[in-house]
Amino acid sequence: MRVIEEVEKFDANEADKNIVEFLRMKGLSEDLVKKLINTDLTDEYVRLLKALYFDDNDIGNLRDLWRAKNQVSKSNDSTDSSISGDSLLDAHLSQSSLYLKRVLSKPLIEALREIIATKPADPVEYLGHWLLNFKICEEQSIRQKEKELELLISREKLQMKKVEDKELLPIELQKEEEPGEDWKHFCYEESQIDNVSDL
């Protein structure tokens, strides 16, 4: 059993290594590589990668690597645990019920906890205000994430430009140092000619 677990852990680590290697090959910074490894390949990160000049083939390859990583982790999860009680209950729910559970369960659970803690005079009105506030906060959070993503894109582009400039600098210096007239020597000769003509 331990051998199987070690092989599965090796596969998960191998998938991470493949993703890291691919991202480094594309010239991404270590910070961004770590963020991508620790999170999933969401639409926000796909947009970031496209802004950093990843083409559709690169993103497709990255998605394939992520799929392999997720399959390994899912197989690890299925060997570690049996079917939970929640998934058995979900099997008996209709599509509409599953939708409502997925969309509303988190905010309603939080709202009901708040209502129980505060015991307002009109819990229905309190629930309505709480849900409205929840939605406003959620939208602000989304806008904040978009701003952070745009900032991350700008930083990454700037860092890539710095790396590119560092690579081009030696080439430009070599071009300037190519054999030709030495400007200092040329200016010295002109000053000598001027000195001779003054005499």
FENZI-V891663 format. One record per residue. N is the residue number from 1. RES is the residue in three letters. PSI is psi in whole degrees, 0 to 359 (NA if undefined). Layout:
BEGIN
n:N res:RES psi:PSI
n:N res:RES psi:PSI
END
This chain:
BEGIN
n:1 res:MET psi:318
n:2 res:ARG psi:324
n:3 res:VAL psi:317
n:4 res:ILE psi:316
n:5 res:GLU psi:319
n:6 res:GLU psi:320
n:7 res:VAL psi:317
n:8 res:GLU psi:321
n:9 res:LYS psi:321
n:10 res:PHE psi:319
n:11 res:ASP psi:319
n:12 res:ALA psi:317
n:13 res:ASN psi:322
n:14 res:GLU psi:320
n:15 res:ALA psi:317
n:16 res:ASP psi:317
n:17 res:LYS psi:319
n:18 res:ASN psi:318
n:19 res:ILE psi:314
n:20 res:VAL psi:315
n:21 res:GLU psi:317
n:22 res:PHE psi:315
n:23 res:LEU psi:322
n:24 res:ARG psi:322
n:25 res:MET psi:329
n:26 res:LYS psi:357
n:27 res:GLY psi:22
n:28 res:LEU psi:152
n:29 res:SER psi:159
n:30 res:GLU psi:322
n:31 res:ASP psi:314
n:32 res:LEU psi:322
n:33 res:VAL psi:316
n:34 res:LYS psi:319
n:35 res:LYS psi:318
n:36 res:LEU psi:323
n:37 res:ILE psi:320
n:38 res:ASN psi:342
n:39 res:THR psi:186
n:40 res:ASP psi:167
n:41 res:LEU psi:83
n:42 res:THR psi:172
n:43 res:ASP psi:325
n:44 res:GLU psi:315
n:45 res:TYR psi:328
n:46 res:VAL psi:317
n:47 res:ARG psi:319
n:48 res:LEU psi:313
n:49 res:LEU psi:322
n:50 res:LYS psi:323
n:51 res:ALA psi:335
n:52 res:LEU psi:22
n:53 res:TYR psi:30
n:54 res:PHE psi:134
n:55 res:ASP psi:177
n:56 res:ASP psi:326
n:57 res:ASN psi:318
n:58 res:ASP psi:315
n:59 res:ILE psi:323
n:60 res:GLY psi:317
n:61 res:ASN psi:319
n:62 res:LEU psi:319
n:63 res:ARG psi:321
n:64 res:ASP psi:317
n:65 res:LEU psi:321
n:66 res:TRP psi:321
n:67 res:ARG psi:316
n:68 res:ALA psi:318
n:69 res:LYS psi:315
n:70 res:ASN psi:324
n:71 res:GLN psi:320
n:72 res:VAL psi:316
n:73 res:SER psi:325
n:74 res:LYS psi:320
n:75 res:SER psi:326
n:76 res:ASN psi:318
n:77 res:ASP psi:322
n:78 res:SER psi:329
n:79 res:THR psi:334
n:80 res:ASP psi:329
n:81 res:SER psi:155
n:82 res:SER psi:183
n:83 res:ILE psi:128
n:84 res:SER psi:168
n:85 res:GLY psi:324
n:86 res:ASP psi:318
n:87 res:SER psi:330
n:88 res:LEU psi:321
n:89 res:LEU psi:321
n:90 res:ASP psi:330
n:91 res:ALA psi:333
n:92 res:HIS psi:353
n:93 res:LEU psi:150
n:94 res:SER psi:171
n:95 res:GLN psi:319
n:96 res:SER psi:318
n:97 res:SER psi:320
n:98 res:LEU psi:319
n:99 res:TYR psi:310
n:100 res:LEU psi:320
n:101 res:LYS psi:317
n:102 res:ARG psi:318
n:103 res:VAL psi:319
n:104 res:LEU psi:346
n:105 res:SER psi:314
n:106 res:LYS psi:306
n:107 res:PRO psi:323
n:108 res:LEU psi:321
n:109 res:ILE psi:315
n:110 res:GLU psi:318
n:111 res:ALA psi:316
n:112 res:LEU psi:323
n:113 res:ARG psi:317
n:114 res:GLU psi:318
n:115 res:ILE psi:317
n:116 res:ILE psi:321
n:117 res:ALA psi:322
n:118 res:THR psi:335
n:119 res:LYS psi:64
n:120 res:PRO psi:162
n:121 res:ALA psi:320
n:122 res:ASP psi:91
n:123 res:PRO psi:330
n:124 res:VAL psi:314
n:125 res:GLU psi:319
n:126 res:TYR psi:317
n:127 res:LEU psi:316
n:128 res:GLY psi:313
n:129 res:HIS psi:320
n:130 res:TRP psi:316
n:131 res:LEU psi:321
n:132 res:LEU psi:315
n:133 res:ASN psi:320
n:134 res:PHE psi:315
n:135 res:LYS psi:318
n:136 res:ILE psi:315
n:137 res:CYS psi:321
n:138 res:GLU psi:317
n:139 res:GLU psi:321
n:140 res:GLN psi:321
n:141 res:SER psi:319
n:142 res:ILE psi:315
n:143 res:ARG psi:320
n:144 res:GLN psi:318
n:145 res:LYS psi:321
n:146 res:GLU psi:318
n:147 res:LYS psi:317
n:148 res:GLU psi:322
n:149 res:LEU psi:317
n:150 res:GLU psi:320
n:151 res:LEU psi:319
n:152 res:LEU psi:320
n:153 res:ILE psi:313
n:154 res:SER psi:316
n:155 res:ARG psi:316
n:156 res:GLU psi:319
n:157 res:LYS psi:318
n:158 res:LEU psi:318
n:159 res:GLN psi:320
n:160 res:MET psi:322
n:161 res:LYS psi:320
n:162 res:LYS psi:316
n:163 res:VAL psi:317
n:164 res:GLU psi:318
n:165 res:ASP psi:321
n:166 res:LYS psi:324
n:167 res:GLU psi:325
n:168 res:LEU psi:335
n:169 res:LEU psi:312
n:170 res:PRO psi:325
n:171 res:ILE psi:317
n:172 res:GLU psi:321
n:173 res:LEU psi:322
n:174 res:GLN psi:320
n:175 res:LYS psi:321
n:176 res:GLU psi:329
n:177 res:GLU psi:6
n:178 res:GLU psi:152
n:179 res:PRO psi:141
n:180 res:GLY psi:193
n:181 res:GLU psi:131
n:182 res:ASP psi:121
n:183 res:TRP psi:323
n:184 res:LYS psi:317
n:185 res:HIS psi:318
n:186 res:PHE psi:314
n:187 res:CYS psi:322
n:188 res:TYR psi:317
n:189 res:GLU psi:319
n:190 res:GLU psi:318
n:191 res:SER psi:325
n:192 res:GLN psi:320
n:193 res:ILE psi:319
n:194 res:ASP psi:320
n:195 res:ASN psi:319
n:196 res:VAL psi:319
n:197 res:SER psi:332
n:198 res:ASP psi:334
n:199 res:LEU psi:NA
END
